[in-house]
Amino acid sequence: MFSKRVRAGKRRTYFLDVKKTRGNDYFITITESTRREDGYGYKRHKIFLYKEDFNRFVASLNEVVNHVKTELMPDFDYEEFDRRQAEWEAQNRDMDDDEFRDEDLDAVENRTEEGEEEDAPKEKKSRKKKEDDLDDEDDVKW
């Protein structure tokens, strides 16, 4: 339908996908895909966002991000990450396609045209894994 990919360094990629339900309705999935430390496969975390929640979700996300940027870390240079990412992508253009090909193919294979009914059960199966995955993520420490 419609997809955007946001690469966040070497190990993490976000996929934002518009999907269609059998009833010709639309929703968004937000998927964080992180390369496993052992190099075999990816850990995925998915959020389903439905149309009735779009405005509140975007407003709340903007409010939380702005709070961090203005109240908690006003002196931090957030654009530094954009510059570093652009520099990294420029240096790794040739490697880039090969490096992310498996992840992209996995993401495409997991997408269906039928939408929510087929995606939701897969998400339920992985809930037990999510708790374990949170313990060993090295990108974010709480």
VEXDOVEX-999710 format. One record per atom (N, C-alpha, C): residue number from 1; residue in one letter; atom name; x negated, y, z negated. Coordinates in nm, 4 decimals, decimal comma. Atoms other than C-alpha are relative to their C-alpha. Layout:
# VEXDOVEX-999710
(NUM "A" "CA" (X Y Z)),
...
# end
This chain:
# VEXDOVEX-999710
(1 "M" "N" (-0,0842 -0,1172 0,0000)),
(1 "M" "CA" (0,0000 0,0000 0,0000)),
(1 "M" "C" (-0,0902 0,1255 0,0000)),
(2 "F" "N" (0,0934 -0,1123 0,0112)),
(2 "F" "CA" (-0,2396 0,2732 -0,1277)),
(2 "F" "C" (-0,0939 -0,0313 -0,1155)),
(3 "S" "N" (0,0985 0,0324 0,1030)),
(3 "S" "CA" (-0,5611 0,2306 -0,3251)),
(3 "S" "C" (-0,1108 0,1033 -0,0039)),
(4 "K" "N" (0,1196 -0,0823 0,0200)),
(4 "K" "CA" (-0,8440 0,4373 -0,4681)),
(4 "K" "C" (-0,0938 -0,0808 -0,0878)),
(5 "R" "N" (0,1025 0,0680 0,0789)),
(5 "R" "CA" (-1,1676 0,3012 -0,6047)),
(5 "R" "C" (-0,0914 0,1062 -0,0592)),
(6 "V" "N" (0,0902 -0,0923 0,0691)),
(6 "V" "CA" (-1,3765 0,4872 -0,8620)),
(6 "V" "C" (-0,1139 -0,0832 -0,0564)),
(7 "R" "N" (0,1176 0,0713 0,0506)),
(7 "R" "CA" (-1,7249 0,3501 -0,9139)),
(7 "R" "C" (-0,0578 0,0785 -0,1167)),
(8 "A" "N" (0,0525 -0,0628 0,1210)),
(8 "A" "CA" (-1,8643 0,4196 -1,2566)),
(8 "A" "C" (-0,1314 -0,0681 -0,0356)),
(9 "G" "N" (0,1304 0,0611 0,0239)),
(9 "G" "CA" (-2,2285 0,3184 -1,2393)),
(9 "G" "C" (-0,0111 -0,1347 0,0673)),
(10 "K" "N" (0,0284 0,1287 -0,0634)),
(10 "K" "CA" (-2,3648 -0,0235 -1,1557)),
(10 "K" "C" (0,0965 -0,1100 -0,0413)),
(11 "R" "N" (-0,0757 0,1136 0,0540)),
(11 "R" "CA" (-2,1401 -0,2405 -1,3714)),
(11 "R" "C" (0,1509 0,0184 -0,0038)),
(12 "R" "N" (-0,1426 -0,0225 0,0220)),
(12 "R" "CA" (-1,7981 -0,0769 -1,3822)),
(12 "R" "C" (0,0627 0,0704 0,1196)),
(13 "T" "N" (-0,0776 -0,0611 -0,1069)),
(13 "T" "CA" (-1,5386 0,0085 -1,1190)),
(13 "T" "C" (0,1450 0,0054 -0,0449)),
(14 "Y" "N" (-0,1429 -0,0132 0,0267)),
(14 "Y" "CA" (-1,1829 0,1369 -1,1570)),
(14 "Y" "C" (0,0741 -0,0068 0,1327)),
(15 "F" "N" (-0,0861 0,0071 -0,1173)),
(15 "F" "CA" (-0,9127 0,0483 -0,9048)),
(15 "F" "C" (0,1355 0,0573 -0,0386)),
(16 "L" "N" (-0,1327 -0,0563 0,0192)),
(16 "L" "CA" (-0,5955 0,2566 -0,8840)),
(16 "L" "C" (0,0811 -0,0390 0,1232)),
(17 "D" "N" (-0,0758 0,0567 -0,1112)),
(17 "D" "CA" (-0,3355 0,0803 -0,6703)),
(17 "D" "C" (0,1483 0,0300 -0,0137)),
(18 "V" "N" (-0,1450 -0,0125 -0,0066)),
(18 "V" "CA" (0,0191 0,1630 -0,5672)),
(18 "V" "C" (0,0519 -0,1341 0,0492)),
(19 "K" "N" (-0,0565 0,1295 -0,0377)),
(19 "K" "CA" (0,2253 -0,1554 -0,5506)),
(19 "K" "C" (0,1504 0,0129 0,0154)),
(20 "K" "N" (-0,1429 -0,0012 -0,0294)),
(20 "K" "CA" (0,5740 -0,2327 -0,4284)),
(20 "K" "C" (0,0650 -0,1224 -0,0632)),
(21 "T" "N" (-0,0739 0,1119 0,0576)),
(21 "T" "CA" (0,8278 -0,4468 -0,6111)),
(21 "T" "C" (0,0898 -0,0611 0,1069)),
(22 "R" "N" (-0,0935 0,0640 -0,0936)),
(22 "R" "CA" (1,0690 -0,6848 -0,4412)),
(22 "R" "C" (0,1225 0,0869 0,0233)),
(23 "G" "N" (-0,1151 -0,0893 -0,0114)),
(23 "G" "CA" (1,3388 -0,4260 -0,5043)),
(23 "G" "C" (-0,0332 0,1318 0,0670)),
(24 "N" "N" (0,0444 -0,1213 -0,0704)),
(24 "N" "CA" (1,1497 -0,1663 -0,2950)),
(24 "N" "C" (-0,0208 0,1181 -0,0934)),
(25 "D" "N" (0,0382 -0,1033 0,0946)),
(25 "D" "CA" (1,0409 0,0277 -0,6006)),
(25 "D" "C" (-0,1526 0,0003 -0,0048)),
(26 "Y" "N" (0,1455 -0,0108 0,0025)),
(26 "Y" "CA" (0,6839 0,1390 -0,6714)),
(26 "Y" "C" (-0,0505 0,0177 -0,1421)),
(27 "F" "N" (0,0685 -0,0187 0,1270)),
(27 "F" "CA" (0,4444 0,1267 -0,9644)),
(27 "F" "C" (-0,1488 0,0070 0,0285)),
(28 "I" "N" (0,1448 -0,0142 -0,0143)),
(28 "I" "CA" (0,0736 0,1845 -1,0223)),
(28 "I" "C" (-0,0676 -0,1001 -0,0929)),
(29 "T" "N" (0,0848 0,0788 0,0888)),
(29 "T" "CA" (-0,1849 -0,0555 -1,1547)),
(29 "T" "C" (-0,1344 0,0706 -0,0096)),
(30 "I" "N" (0,1331 -0,0555 0,0255)),
(30 "I" "CA" (-0,5047 0,0760 -1,3095)),
(30 "I" "C" (-0,0828 -0,1162 -0,0534)),
(31 "T" "N" (0,0821 0,1152 0,0363)),
(31 "T" "CA" (-0,7741 -0,1908 -1,3263)),
(31 "T" "C" (-0,1430 0,0437 -0,0259)),
(32 "E" "N" (0,1421 -0,0188 0,0283)),
(32 "E" "CA" (-1,1108 -0,1646 -1,4965)),
(32 "E" "C" (-0,0668 -0,1342 0,0259)),
(33 "S" "N" (0,0737 0,1214 -0,0331)),
(33 "S" "CA" (-1,3497 -0,4205 -1,3503)),
(33 "S" "C" (-0,1455 0,0203 -0,0406)),
(34 "T" "N" (0,1364 -0,0109 0,0512)),
(34 "T" "CA" (-1,6802 -0,4748 -1,5311)),
(34 "T" "C" (-0,0758 -0,1280 0,0317)),
(35 "R" "N" (0,0834 0,1164 -0,0312)),
(35 "R" "CA" (-1,9567 -0,7033 -1,4113)),
(35 "R" "C" (-0,0424 -0,0669 -0,1307)),
(36 "R" "N" (0,0409 0,0753 0,1192)),
(36 "R" "CA" (-2,0271 -0,9752 -1,6658)),
(36 "R" "C" (-0,1509 0,0085 -0,0181)),
(37 "E" "N" (0,1428 -0,0096 0,0304)),
(37 "E" "CA" (-2,3641 -0,9612 -1,8380)),
(37 "E" "C" (-0,0801 -0,1133 0,0620)),
(38 "D" "N" (0,0721 0,1135 -0,0587)),
(38 "D" "CA" (-2,4542 -1,3060 -1,7066)),
(38 "D" "C" (-0,0037 0,0065 0,1527)),
(39 "G" "N" (0,0016 -0,0183 -0,1446)),
(39 "G" "CA" (-2,3914 -1,1822 -1,3509)),
(39 "G" "C" (0,0997 -0,0855 0,0754)),
(40 "Y" "N" (-0,0968 0,0885 -0,0645)),
(40 "Y" "CA" (-2,1214 -1,4408 -1,2803)),
(40 "Y" "C" (0,1410 0,0541 -0,0178)),
(41 "G" "N" (-0,1373 -0,0469 0,0022)),
(41 "G" "CA" (-1,7957 -1,2652 -1,2035)),
(41 "G" "C" (0,0181 0,1333 -0,0695)),
(42 "Y" "N" (-0,0386 -0,1294 0,0551)),
(42 "Y" "CA" (-1,6118 -0,9741 -1,3527)),
(42 "Y" "C" (0,1032 -0,0184 -0,1094)),
(43 "K" "N" (-0,1053 -0,0089 0,1001)),
(43 "K" "CA" (-1,4037 -0,8927 -1,6592)),
(43 "K" "C" (0,0953 0,1071 0,0504)),
(44 "R" "N" (-0,0977 -0,0979 -0,0479)),
(44 "R" "CA" (-1,0828 -0,7152 -1,5696)),
(44 "R" "C" (0,1014 0,0305 -0,1095)),
(45 "H" "N" (-0,1054 -0,0451 0,0898)),
(45 "H" "CA" (-0,8410 -0,5120 -1,7766)),
(45 "H" "C" (0,0962 0,0811 0,0854)),
(46 "K" "N" (-0,0965 -0,0626 -0,0892)),
(46 "K" "CA" (-0,5197 -0,3975 -1,6139)),
(46 "K" "C" (0,1117 0,0668 -0,0795)),
(47 "I" "N" (-0,1141 -0,0726 0,0552)),
(47 "I" "CA" (-0,2511 -0,1426 -1,6985)),
(47 "I" "C" (0,1030 0,0138 0,1114)),
(48 "F" "N" (-0,1095 -0,0220 -0,0933)),
(48 "F" "CA" (0,0867 -0,1349 -1,5253)),
(48 "F" "C" (0,0685 0,1297 -0,0396)),
(49 "L" "N" (-0,0606 -0,1303 0,0272)),
(49 "L" "CA" (0,2283 0,2165 -1,4993)),
(49 "L" "C" (0,1214 0,0169 0,0906)),
(50 "Y" "N" (-0,1248 -0,0069 -0,0746)),
(50 "Y" "CA" (0,5911 0,2538 -1,3947)),
(50 "Y" "C" (0,0439 0,1446 0,0190)),
(51 "K" "N" (-0,0349 -0,1359 -0,0435)),
(51 "K" "CA" (0,7484 0,5584 -1,2264)),
(51 "K" "C" (0,0618 0,0842 -0,1105)),
(52 "E" "N" (-0,0640 -0,0773 0,1064)),
(52 "E" "CA" (0,9524 0,6595 -1,5303)),
(52 "E" "C" (-0,1006 0,0512 -0,1030)),
(53 "D" "N" (0,1033 -0,0414 0,0944)),
(53 "D" "CA" (0,6266 0,6990 -1,7247)),
(53 "D" "C" (-0,1074 0,0884 0,0624)),
(54 "F" "N" (0,1054 -0,0752 -0,0693)),
(54 "F" "CA" (0,4171 0,8836 -1,4607)),
(54 "F" "C" (-0,0263 0,1359 -0,0643)),
(55 "N" "N" (0,0197 -0,1374 0,0487)),
(55 "N" "CA" (0,4737 1,2393 -1,5870)),
(55 "N" "C" (-0,0542 0,0032 -0,1423)),
(56 "R" "N" (0,0472 0,0017 0,1389)),
(56 "R" "CA" (0,4302 1,1603 -1,9572)),
(56 "R" "C" (-0,1420 -0,0542 -0,0093)),
(57 "F" "N" (0,1336 0,0590 0,0023)),
(57 "F" "CA" (0,1241 0,9447 -1,8895)),
(57 "F" "C" (-0,1044 0,1010 0,0461)),
(58 "V" "N" (0,0953 -0,0978 -0,0538)),
(58 "V" "CA" (-0,0507 1,2081 -1,6760)),
(58 "V" "C" (-0,0149 0,1180 -0,0958)),
(59 "A" "N" (0,0064 -0,1126 0,0937)),
(59 "A" "CA" (0,0391 1,4875 -1,9203)),
(59 "A" "C" (-0,0803 -0,0380 -0,1248)),
(60 "S" "N" (0,0718 0,0440 0,1201)),
(60 "S" "CA" (-0,0878 1,2879 -2,2189)),
(60 "S" "C" (-0,1471 -0,0250 0,0287)),
(61 "L" "N" (0,1394 0,0234 -0,0371)),
(61 "L" "CA" (-0,4043 1,1799 -2,0396)),
(61 "L" "C" (-0,0740 0,1327 0,0128)),
(62 "N" "N" (0,0624 -0,1322 -0,0131)),
(62 "N" "CA" (-0,4809 1,5404 -1,9442)),
(62 "N" "C" (-0,0191 0,0669 -0,1357)),
(63 "E" "N" (0,0093 -0,0609 0,1327)),
(63 "E" "CA" (-0,4105 1,6561 -2,3002)),
(63 "E" "C" (-0,1147 -0,0611 -0,0811)),
(64 "V" "N" (0,1060 0,0682 0,0747)),
(64 "V" "CA" (-0,6431 1,3960 -2,4520)),
(64 "V" "C" (-0,1372 0,0359 0,0561)),
(65 "V" "N" (0,1283 -0,0347 -0,0626)),
(65 "V" "CA" (-0,9234 1,4647 -2,2010)),
(65 "V" "C" (-0,0366 0,1445 -0,0319)),
(66 "N" "N" (0,0274 -0,1407 0,0307)),
(66 "N" "CA" (-0,8915 1,8405 -2,2519)),
(66 "N" "C" (-0,0364 0,0200 -0,1465)),
(67 "H" "N" (0,0339 -0,0103 0,1422)),
(67 "H" "CA" (-0,9006 1,7956 -2,6307)),
(67 "H" "C" (-0,1469 -0,0380 -0,0226)),
(68 "V" "N" (0,1400 0,0416 0,0146)),
(68 "V" "CA" (-1,2296 1,6066 -2,6065)),
(68 "V" "C" (-0,0917 0,1063 0,0586)),
(69 "K" "N" (0,0869 -0,0968 -0,0680)),
(69 "K" "CA" (-1,3734 1,8586 -2,3600)),
(69 "K" "C" (-0,0067 0,1349 -0,0710)),
(70 "T" "N" (-0,0014 -0,1347 0,0582)),
(70 "T" "CA" (-1,2677 2,1742 -2,5447)),
(70 "T" "C" (-0,0214 0,0022 -0,1508)),
(71 "E" "N" (0,0068 -0,0015 0,1462)),
(71 "E" "CA" (-1,2455 2,0776 -2,9128)),
(71 "E" "C" (-0,1157 -0,0833 -0,0568)),
(72 "L" "N" (0,0982 0,0913 0,0583)),
(72 "L" "CA" (-1,4793 1,7859 -2,9737)),
(72 "L" "C" (-0,1392 0,0135 0,0595)),
(73 "M" "N" (0,1303 -0,0061 -0,0669)),
(73 "M" "CA" (-1,7564 1,8305 -2,7161)),
(73 "M" "C" (-0,0030 0,1145 0,1020)),
(74 "P" "N" (-0,0082 -0,1116 -0,0953)),
(74 "P" "CA" (-1,7296 2,1801 -2,5635)),
(74 "P" "C" (-0,1322 0,0323 0,0692)),
(75 "D" "N" (0,1299 -0,0342 -0,0585)),
(75 "D" "CA" (-2,1036 2,2108 -2,4941)),
(75 "D" "C" (-0,0548 -0,1084 0,0925)),
(76 "F" "N" (0,0475 0,1109 -0,0821)),
(76 "F" "CA" (-2,1367 1,8818 -2,3090)),
(76 "F" "C" (0,0209 0,0310 0,1481)),
(77 "D" "N" (-0,0069 -0,0230 -0,1445)),
(77 "D" "CA" (-2,2040 1,8973 -1,9330)),
(77 "D" "C" (0,0651 -0,1217 0,0669)),
(78 "Y" "N" (-0,0727 0,1121 -0,0587)),
(78 "Y" "CA" (-1,9342 1,6670 -1,7901)),
(78 "Y" "C" (-0,0305 -0,0176 0,1481)),
(79 "E" "N" (0,0326 0,0090 -0,1424)),
(79 "E" "CA" (-2,0353 1,7457 -1,4319)),
(79 "E" "C" (-0,1311 -0,0751 0,0234)),
(80 "E" "N" (0,1256 0,0739 -0,0127)),
(80 "E" "CA" (-2,3726 1,5816 -1,5008)),
(80 "E" "C" (0,0259 -0,1417 0,0515)),
(81 "F" "N" (-0,0313 0,1356 -0,0435)),
(81 "F" "CA" (-2,2081 1,2416 -1,4533)),
(81 "F" "C" (0,0348 -0,0038 0,1481)),
(82 "D" "N" (-0,0321 -0,0060 -0,1429)),
(82 "D" "CA" (-2,0679 1,3438 -1,1142)),
(82 "D" "C" (-0,1267 0,0158 0,0828)),
(83 "R" "N" (0,1261 -0,0200 -0,0725)),
(83 "R" "CA" (-2,4111 1,4646 -1,0045)),
(83 "R" "C" (-0,0833 -0,1277 -0,0002)),
(84 "R" "N" (0,0783 0,1232 0,0085)),
(84 "R" "CA" (-2,5827 1,1490 -1,1292)),
(84 "R" "C" (0,0615 -0,1107 0,0849)),
(85 "Q" "N" (-0,0662 0,1026 -0,0808)),
(85 "Q" "CA" (-2,3221 0,9268 -0,9627)),
(85 "Q" "C" (-0,0228 0,0250 0,1486)),
(86 "A" "N" (0,0236 -0,0331 -0,1408)),
(86 "A" "CA" (-2,3571 1,1090 -0,6293)),
(86 "A" "C" (-0,1440 -0,0319 0,0388)),
(87 "E" "N" (0,1413 0,0297 -0,0254)),
(87 "E" "CA" (-2,7353 1,0776 -0,6538)),
(87 "E" "C" (-0,0229 -0,1509 0,0081)),
(88 "W" "N" (0,0149 0,1451 0,0008)),
(88 "W" "CA" (-2,7144 0,7071 -0,7389)),
(88 "W" "C" (0,0583 -0,0610 0,1275)),
(89 "E" "N" (-0,0627 0,0518 -0,1214)),
(89 "E" "CA" (-2,4735 0,6407 -0,4494)),
(89 "E" "C" (-0,0844 0,0306 0,1228)),
(90 "A" "N" (0,0843 -0,0362 -0,1138)),
(90 "A" "CA" (-2,7014 0,8270 -0,2075)),
(90 "A" "C" (-0,1232 -0,0901 0,0074)),
(91 "Q" "N" (0,1196 0,0844 0,0036)),
(91 "Q" "CA" (-3,0029 0,6210 -0,3176)),
(91 "Q" "C" (0,0308 -0,1463 0,0293)),
(92 "N" "N" (-0,0343 0,1421 -0,0103)),
(92 "N" "CA" (-2,8157 0,2920 -0,3033)),
(92 "N" "C" (0,1045 -0,0290 0,1069)),
(93 "R" "N" (-0,1017 0,0207 -0,1036)),
(93 "R" "CA" (-2,6000 0,3245 0,0084)),
(93 "R" "C" (-0,0098 -0,1377 0,0649)),
(94 "D" "N" (0,0155 0,1294 -0,0651)),
(94 "D" "CA" (-2,7466 0,0130 0,1731)),
(94 "D" "C" (0,0364 -0,1143 -0,0940)),
(95 "M" "N" (-0,0293 0,1029 0,0979)),
(95 "M" "CA" (-2,7276 -0,1951 -0,1418)),
(95 "M" "C" (0,1467 0,0058 -0,0403)),
(96 "D" "N" (-0,1336 -0,0254 0,0490)),
(96 "D" "CA" (-2,3907 -0,0482 -0,2240)),
(96 "D" "C" (0,1031 -0,0977 0,0561)),
(97 "D" "N" (-0,1000 0,0870 -0,0590)),
(97 "D" "CA" (-2,1849 -0,2512 0,0212)),
(97 "D" "C" (-0,0172 -0,1440 -0,0461)),
(98 "D" "N" (0,0236 0,1367 0,0440)),
(98 "D" "CA" (-2,3481 -0,5821 -0,0717)),
(98 "D" "C" (0,0283 -0,0159 -0,1485)),
(99 "E" "N" (-0,0124 0,0068 0,1453)),
(99 "E" "CA" (-2,3452 -0,5052 -0,4427)),
(99 "E" "C" (0,1455 -0,0095 -0,0438)),
(100 "F" "N" (-0,1390 -0,0049 0,0431)),
(100 "F" "CA" (-1,9720 -0,4384 -0,4634)),
(100 "F" "C" (0,0914 -0,0877 0,0849)),
(101 "R" "N" (-0,0831 0,0785 -0,0907)),
(101 "R" "CA" (-1,8513 -0,6731 -0,1893)),
(101 "R" "C" (0,0792 -0,1063 -0,0750)),
(102 "D" "N" (-0,0706 0,1051 0,0723)),
(102 "D" "CA" (-1,7638 -0,9616 -0,4248)),
(102 "D" "C" (0,1134 0,0575 -0,0829)),
(103 "E" "N" (-0,1019 -0,0626 0,0835)),
(103 "E" "CA" (-1,5761 -0,7306 -0,6568)),
(103 "E" "C" (0,1166 0,0465 0,0851)),
(104 "D" "N" (-0,1050 -0,0487 -0,0876)),
(104 "D" "CA" (-1,3837 -0,5720 -0,3710)),
(104 "D" "C" (0,0828 -0,1158 0,0543)),
(105 "L" "N" (-0,0722 0,1152 -0,0520)),
(105 "L" "CA" (-1,2943 -0,9115 -0,2251)),
(105 "L" "C" (0,0878 -0,0615 -0,1075)),
(106 "D" "N" (-0,0808 0,0522 0,1097)),
(106 "D" "CA" (-1,1776 -1,0355 -0,5642)),
(106 "D" "C" (0,1227 0,0868 -0,0220)),
(107 "A" "N" (-0,1113 -0,0921 0,0218)),
(107 "A" "CA" (-0,9615 -0,7264 -0,6027)),
(107 "A" "C" (0,1041 -0,0152 0,1097)),
(108 "V" "N" (-0,0937 0,0148 -0,1110)),
(108 "V" "CA" (-0,8067 -0,7693 -0,2591)),
(108 "V" "C" (0,0750 -0,1320 -0,0119)),
(109 "E" "N" (-0,0650 0,1299 0,0140)),
(109 "E" "CA" (-0,7357 -1,1377 -0,3214)),
(109 "E" "C" (0,1058 0,0016 -0,1092)),
(110 "N" "N" (-0,0941 -0,0045 0,1115)),
(110 "N" "CA" (-0,5546 -1,0503 -0,6449)),
(110 "N" "C" (0,1213 0,0875 0,0281)),
(111 "R" "N" (-0,1114 -0,0881 -0,0329)),
(111 "R" "CA" (-0,3245 -0,7996 -0,4779)),
(111 "R" "C" (0,1013 -0,0755 0,0836)),
(112 "T" "N" (-0,1047 0,0602 -0,0812)),
(112 "T" "CA" (0,0097 -0,9088 -0,3386)),
(112 "T" "C" (0,0930 0,1089 0,0474)),
(113 "E" "N" (-0,0977 -0,0950 -0,0523)),
(113 "E" "CA" (0,2685 -0,7304 -0,1314)),
(113 "E" "C" (0,1305 -0,0082 -0,0776)),
(114 "E" "N" (-0,1270 0,0188 0,0665)),
(114 "E" "CA" (0,5444 -0,8662 -0,3514)),
(114 "E" "C" (0,0071 0,0741 -0,1319)),
(115 "G" "N" (0,0005 -0,0931 0,1121)),
(115 "G" "CA" (0,4405 -0,6604 -0,6500)),
(115 "G" "C" (0,0101 -0,0606 -0,1368)),
(116 "E" "N" (-0,0048 0,0174 0,1440)),
(116 "E" "CA" (0,5299 -0,6676 -1,0127)),
(116 "E" "C" (0,0257 -0,1431 -0,0443)),
(117 "E" "N" (-0,0358 0,1319 0,0475)),
(117 "E" "CA" (0,6872 -1,0096 -1,0445)),
(117 "E" "C" (-0,1169 -0,0976 0,0067)),
(118 "E" "N" (0,1121 0,0920 -0,0095)),
(118 "E" "CA" (0,3724 -1,1881 -0,9304)),
(118 "E" "C" (-0,1199 0,0473 -0,0806)),
(119 "D" "N" (0,1146 -0,0513 0,0737)),
(119 "D" "CA" (0,1206 -0,9600 -1,1039)),
(119 "D" "C" (0,0171 -0,0156 -0,1505)),
(120 "A" "N" (-0,0208 -0,0020 0,1433)),
(120 "A" "CA" (0,2776 -0,9503 -1,4484)),
(120 "A" "C" (-0,0369 -0,1322 -0,0677)),
(121 "P" "N" (0,0390 0,1237 0,0683)),
(121 "P" "CA" (0,2401 -1,3229 -1,5307)),
(121 "P" "C" (-0,1508 -0,0178 -0,0097)),
(122 "K" "N" (0,1453 0,0112 0,0060)),
(122 "K" "CA" (-0,1309 -1,3113 -1,4462)),
(122 "K" "C" (-0,0546 0,0815 -0,1161)),
(123 "E" "N" (0,0454 -0,0867 0,1081)),
(123 "E" "CA" (-0,1721 -1,0273 -1,6932)),
(123 "E" "C" (0,0253 -0,0669 -0,1350)),
(124 "K" "N" (-0,0317 0,0647 0,1266)),
(124 "K" "CA" (0,0001 -1,2227 -1,9702)),
(124 "K" "C" (-0,0987 -0,1117 -0,0314)),
(125 "K" "N" (0,0943 0,1083 0,0214)),
(125 "K" "CA" (-0,2357 -1,5174 -1,9214)),
(125 "K" "C" (-0,1330 0,0500 -0,0539)),
(126 "S" "N" (0,1321 -0,0486 0,0386)),
(126 "S" "CA" (-0,5400 -1,2975 -1,9779)),
(126 "S" "C" (-0,0001 0,0772 -0,1314)),
(127 "R" "N" (-0,0040 -0,0786 0,1237)),
(127 "R" "CA" (-0,4233 -1,1317 -2,3008)),
(127 "R" "C" (-0,0915 -0,0565 -0,1077)),
(128 "K" "N" (0,0875 0,0582 0,1008)),
(128 "K" "CA" (-0,6114 -1,3767 -2,5231)),
(128 "K" "C" (-0,1448 0,0352 0,0281)),
(129 "K" "N" (0,1365 -0,0335 -0,0374)),
(129 "K" "CA" (-0,9300 -1,3050 -2,3319)),
(129 "K" "C" (-0,0326 0,1444 -0,0321)),
(130 "K" "N" (0,0259 -0,1422 0,0203)),
(130 "K" "CA" (-0,8903 -0,9298 -2,3728)),
(130 "K" "C" (-0,0617 0,0271 -0,1361)),
(131 "E" "N" (0,0519 -0,0242 0,1339)),
(131 "E" "CA" (-0,9500 -0,9406 -2,7468)),
(131 "E" "C" (-0,1458 -0,0433 -0,0098)),
(132 "D" "N" (0,1388 0,0467 0,0011)),
(132 "D" "CA" (-1,2677 -1,1447 -2,6993)),
(132 "D" "C" (-0,0889 0,0910 0,0822)),
(133 "D" "N" (0,0783 -0,0858 -0,0879)),
(133 "D" "CA" (-1,3859 -0,9221 -2,4129)),
(133 "D" "C" (-0,0349 0,1318 -0,0671)),
(134 "L" "N" (0,0256 -0,1288 0,0637)),
(134 "L" "CA" (-1,3556 -0,6094 -2,6260)),
(134 "L" "C" (-0,1186 -0,0079 -0,0950)),
(135 "D" "N" (0,1092 0,0140 0,0951)),
(135 "D" "CA" (-1,6037 -0,7482 -2,8761)),
(135 "D" "C" (-0,1373 0,0057 0,0655)),
(136 "D" "N" (0,1324 0,0074 -0,0600)),
(136 "D" "CA" (-1,8845 -0,7962 -2,6248)),
(136 "D" "C" (-0,0248 0,1033 0,1096)),
(137 "E" "N" (0,0264 -0,1044 -0,0989)),
(137 "E" "CA" (-1,8499 -0,4883 -2,4037)),
(137 "E" "C" (-0,1117 0,0892 -0,0493)),
(138 "D" "N" (0,1112 -0,0837 0,0422)),
(138 "D" "CA" (-2,1701 -0,2891 -2,4083)),
(138 "D" "C" (0,0151 0,1435 0,0483)),
(139 "D" "N" (-0,0162 -0,1347 -0,0522)),
(139 "D" "CA" (-2,0384 0,0160 -2,2249)),
(139 "D" "C" (0,0606 0,0954 -0,1027)),
(140 "V" "N" (-0,0676 -0,0855 0,0968)),
(140 "V" "CA" (-1,8230 0,1450 -2,5096)),
(140 "V" "C" (-0,0104 -0,0643 -0,1368)),
(141 "K" "N" (0,0048 0,0479 0,1383)),
(141 "K" "CA" (-1,8871 0,1058 -2,8800)),
(141 "K" "C" (0,0893 0,0903 -0,0839)),
(142 "W" "N" (-0,0936 -0,0802 0,0797)),
(142 "W" "CA" (-1,6100 0,2159 -3,1170)),
(142 "W" "C" (-0,0471 0,0117 -0,1408)),
# end
